Amino acid sequence: MLRSSHPIVFLLVVFALLYAAPSFAKEGYIGSEVCLGCHSAVKAKYEHTIHARVLTPQAGRNELMTRSCEACHGPGQAHVEAGGGRNNGLVAFRSETPEAVAQENAVCLTCHAGGKRIYWEGSPHQSSDVACTTCHTLMESVSPEFQLARPTQTATCAQCHLLPRSQMQHNAHHPVREDKLACGSCHNPHGTLSDSLMIQPTINEECYTCHADKRGPFMWEHAPVDEDCTTCHVPHGTGRPGMLKAGVPRLCQQCHTFSRHPSEPHDPTARFVLGSACLNCHTNIHGSNHPSGTFLTR
């Protein structure tokens, strides 16, 4: 450890390192050894992260990535010469202001600009001044994947998205709580060209990735199915079977007014709305390929 119990001795060691490496001193870089002289407490946690393995002189893919601590925080010479503290050129990743968030995110995007982050600029999270460090923890390993700030994707997203979190507590829900799906199964938090950060271009295309049997084409189609699955379903969960927005027949009556046969649920003599109501007869509600399935009855 470089830090000495006597501050003068420590400063002498620091300046010796600076002037022994003129290329670093010229650019303001001092090396991670000097950083850890004061910040040794973070070393035990940081060395178990992926950044600790790739931001090294041995593994770095470019000159910046060989700088270790200074690859992200910037040159540390001014910080050391000032005796520590803030406002000396280092990127602190404290996300205190929108300007600080933009600066910090720009550092991350120096390496992480491609792939799923190609649409980050202008995305809902970027426009809301969400910092990378809001969702990711870099100085210690909290999650087994993606350096997340919480153990799972769902727990990380739930920090802000409280309504979907509560909806997933209903009996009818996608198996996110059971760890068979994650928020990232349907959404790309770093930005997309579609609504609600959906991975696929439309909500229906997203649903069809798992529910391919509902895609069709059908000989007899139910119009809302082809338009938007969320016309009838709440994707994060509800207290009704099939994650329906409302119970049947009330859900059906939002579009289908009285016709052909009685459908009022309050009529005790209406045999058409008992039990599963409309679904007693109209079983193929997503569409039918049967020649006699005009009304989705078979």
C-alpha positions in Angstrom: 0.0 0.0 0.0 1.4 3.4 -1.0 -0.4 5.4 1.7 1.8 6.2 4.6 0.8 7.3 8.1 2.8 10.5 7.5 1.2 12.7 4.8 4.5 14.3 3.8 6.0 10.9 3.1 2.9 9.9 1.1 3.2 13.1 -1.1 6.9 12.4 -1.7 6.0 8.9 -3.0 3.3 10.3 -5.2 5.5 12.9 -6.8 8.2 10.4 -7.3 5.8 8.2 -9.2 4.6 11.1 -11.3 8.0 12.3 -12.4 9.3 8.7 -12.8 6.7 8.3 -15.6 6.9 11.5 -17.6 4.3 10.3 -20.2 1.7 9.9 -17.5 2.6 13.1 -15.8 2.5 15.0 -19.1 -1.1 13.9 -19.7 -2.2 14.1 -16.1 -2.4 10.3 -15.6 -0.9 8.9 -12.4 -1.8 5.2 -12.5 -4.1 3.1 -10.4 -1.4 2.4 -7.8 -1.6 6.0 -6.7 -5.4 5.9 -6.7 -5.4 2.9 -4.4 -3.0 4.6 -2.1 -6.0 6.5 -0.7 -8.9 4.5 -2.0 -7.8 1.1 -0.9 -11.1 0.4 0.8 -12.8 0.0 -2.6 -10.2 -2.4 -3.9 -11.6 -5.6 -2.3 -15.0 -5.1 -3.9 -13.9 -3.6 -7.2 -11.5 -6.4 -8.1 -14.4 -8.8 -8.4 -16.1 -6.8 -11.2 -15.7 -7.2 -14.9 -14.2 -3.7 -15.3 -11.4 -4.7 -13.0 -10.6 -7.5 -15.4 -10.8 -5.6 -18.6 -9.5 -2.1 -17.7 -5.9 -3.2 -17.3 -2.7 -2.7 -19.2 -2.8 -6.4 -20.1 -6.4 -6.7 -21.2 -7.2 -3.2 -22.4 -8.2 -3.1 -26.1 -7.1 0.5 -26.5 -4.9 3.0 -24.7 -7.8 4.4 -22.7 -8.8 1.0 -21.4 -5.3 0.4 -20.0 -5.7 3.3 -17.6 -7.7 1.3 -15.0 -9.3 3.8 -12.6 -8.5 6.7 -14.8 -10.2 5.1 -17.8 -13.5 6.2 -16.3 -12.7 8.9 -13.8 -10.2 10.8 -15.9 -6.6 11.9 -15.2 -6.0 12.1 -11.5 -2.9 14.3 -11.2 -4.8 17.5 -10.4 -6.9 15.6 -7.8 -3.7 14.3 -6.1 -1.9 17.7 -6.2 -5.0 19.3 -4.6 -4.9 16.8 -1.8 -8.1 15.1 -2.8 -11.6 16.6 -2.8 -14.0 17.5 -5.6 -14.0 20.0 -8.4 -10.6 19.0 -9.7 -11.4 17.5 -13.1 -12.4 13.9 -12.0 -15.7 12.4 -13.0 -17.2 11.4 -9.7 -20.3 9.6 -10.9 -22.5 11.2 -8.2 -25.3 12.2 -10.6 -25.9 15.4 -8.7 -27.1 17.5 -11.7 -28.4 16.9 -15.2 -25.1 18.2 -16.5 -23.2 15.8 -14.3 -25.4 12.9 -15.5 -24.7 13.8 -19.1 -20.9 13.9 -18.4 -21.0 10.6 -16.6 -23.1 8.8 -19.3 -20.8 10.1 -22.0 -17.9 8.4 -20.2 -19.8 5.1 -20.3 -20.7 5.5 -23.9 -17.1 5.9 -24.8 -16.9 2.1 -24.7 -20.6 1.1 -24.6 -22.0 3.0 -27.6 -23.0 0.2 -29.9 -25.3 -2.8 -29.7 -28.4 -2.3 -27.6 -27.4 1.2 -26.8 -27.5 2.5 -30.3 -30.8 4.3 -29.7 -29.9 5.7 -26.3 -29.8 9.3 -27.4 -33.4 10.6 -27.3 -34.7 7.5 -25.5 -37.1 8.0 -22.5 -34.4 7.2 -19.9 -31.9 9.5 -21.5 -34.5 12.3 -21.8 -35.3 11.9 -18.2 -31.7 12.4 -17.1 -31.3 8.8 -15.9 -27.7 8.0 -15.2 -26.0 4.7 -16.1 -25.1 4.4 -12.4 -28.8 4.5 -11.5 -29.2 1.0 -12.9 -25.6 -0.2 -12.8 -23.1 -0.5 -10.0 -19.5 -0.5 -11.1 -17.4 -0.6 -8.0 -18.8 -3.8 -6.7 -20.5 -6.9 -8.0 -24.1 -6.9 -6.9 -25.7 -8.9 -9.7 -24.5 -11.9 -11.6 -25.1 -10.1 -14.9 -24.8 -6.7 -16.4 -23.3 -5.1 -13.3 -26.8 -4.2 -12.2 -27.5 -2.1 -9.1 -29.8 -4.8 -7.7 -29.6 -8.6 -7.8 -32.0 -9.0 -10.7 -33.3 -7.0 -13.7 -36.8 -6.9 -12.2 -35.6 -5.5 -8.9 -33.5 -2.9 -10.7 -36.4 -1.7 -12.9 -38.8 -1.7 -9.9 -36.8 1.1 -8.3 -38.7 3.5 -10.5 -41.4 1.5 -12.3 -43.7 0.9 -9.3 -47.0 0.3 -11.2 -45.7 -2.7 -13.3 -44.1 -4.0 -10.1 -47.5 -4.0 -8.3 -49.3 -5.4 -11.3 -47.0 -8.4 -11.4 -48.1 -9.3 -7.9 -51.6 -10.3 -9.2 -52.5 -13.9 -9.7 -52.5 -13.6 -13.4 -49.1 -12.3 -14.5 -46.2 -13.1 -16.8 -43.7 -15.4 -15.1 -41.3 -12.6 -14.2 -41.6 -13.3 -10.4 -40.6 -16.9 -11.1 -37.5 -15.8 -13.0 -38.7 -17.4 -16.3 -38.8 -13.9 -17.9 -37.2 -10.6 -17.1 -38.1 -7.0 -18.0 -35.4 -7.2 -20.7 -37.3 -10.1 -22.3 -39.7 -7.5 -23.8 -38.1 -4.1 -23.2 -34.7 -2.6 -24.1 -34.1 0.0 -21.4 -31.4 1.7 -23.5 -33.7 2.8 -26.2 -35.7 1.5 -29.2 -37.7 2.9 -32.1 -41.0 1.5 -30.7 -43.3 2.5 -28.0 -42.6 1.6 -24.3 -39.1 0.6 -25.2 -40.4 -2.6 -26.8 -37.7 -4.7 -28.5 -40.0 -5.6 -31.4 -41.5 -2.8 -33.7 -45.0 -3.3 -32.3 -46.6 -4.7 -29.2 -48.2 -7.5 -31.1 -44.9 -8.6 -32.6 -43.5 -8.6 -29.1 -46.3 -10.8 -27.9 -46.0 -13.2 -30.9 -42.4 -14.0 -29.9 -44.0 -16.3 -27.3 -47.7 -16.5 -28.3 -47.1 -17.6 -31.9 -50.5 -19.4 -32.0 -52.3 -16.1 -31.8 -50.5 -14.7 -34.9 -52.7 -16.1 -37.6 -53.5 -15.6 -40.4 -57.0 -16.7 -39.6 -59.9 -17.3 -42.0 -62.1 -15.4 -39.5 -60.3 -12.7 -37.6 -61.1 -10.9 -34.5 -60.2 -7.3 -35.3 -58.8 -6.2 -32.0 -56.4 -9.2 -32.0 -54.7 -7.9 -35.1 -54.6 -4.3 -33.9 -53.3 -4.4 -30.3 -53.1 -7.2 -27.7 -53.4 -4.6 -25.0 -56.9 -3.8 -26.1 -58.0 -6.7 -24.0 -54.9 -7.6 -21.9 -52.7 -5.9 -19.3 -49.3 -7.4 -20.0 -47.8 -6.9 -16.5 -50.7 -8.7 -14.8 -54.3 -8.3 -13.4 -56.5 -10.1 -11.0 -58.5 -11.7 -13.8 -57.8 -14.9 -15.8 -55.7 -14.3 -18.9 -54.6 -10.9 -17.6 -57.8 -9.4 -19.1 -58.6 -5.7 -18.5 -62.1 -6.5 -17.3 -64.3 -9.5 -16.7 -66.3 -11.1 -19.4 -68.9 -10.2 -20.7 -68.2 -6.6 -19.7 -64.9 -6.6 -21.6 -66.6 -7.8 -24.7 -69.4 -5.3 -24.3 -67.0 -2.4 -24.6 -67.1 -3.1 -28.4 -70.1 -5.4 -28.9 -73.4 -3.7 -28.1 -76.7 -5.6 -27.8 -77.3 -7.6 -31.0 -78.5 -11.1 -32.0 -79.1 -12.3 -28.5 -79.3 -10.9 -25.0 -76.0 -10.2 -23.3 -76.7 -8.1 -20.3 -74.9 -9.8 -17.3 -77.5 -8.5 -14.8 -80.3 -10.4 -16.5 -80.8 -13.6 -14.4 -82.5 -15.3 -17.3 -79.7 -14.7 -19.9 -78.2 -18.1 -20.4 -75.6 -16.6 -22.7 -73.6 -14.8 -19.9 -73.4 -17.5 -17.3 -70.1 -18.8 -16.1 -67.5 -17.9 -18.8 -70.2 -15.7 -20.4 -69.4 -15.0 -24.1 -66.6 -17.5 -24.0 -69.1 -20.3 -23.5 -69.8 -20.2 -27.2 -67.1 -18.0 -28.7 -64.2 -20.1 -27.7 -61.8 -19.2 -30.5 -61.8 -15.6 -29.6 -58.4 -14.8 -31.2 -59.5 -16.1 -34.6 -60.9 -19.2 -36.3 -59.9 -21.2 -39.4 -63.0 -23.4 -39.3 -65.4 -22.9 -42.3 -68.3 -22.5 -39.9 -66.3 -20.2 -37.5 -67.7 -16.9 -38.7 -68.5 -15.8 -35.2 -65.4 -17.4 -33.7 -67.5 -20.2 -32.2 -65.3 -23.1 -33.5 
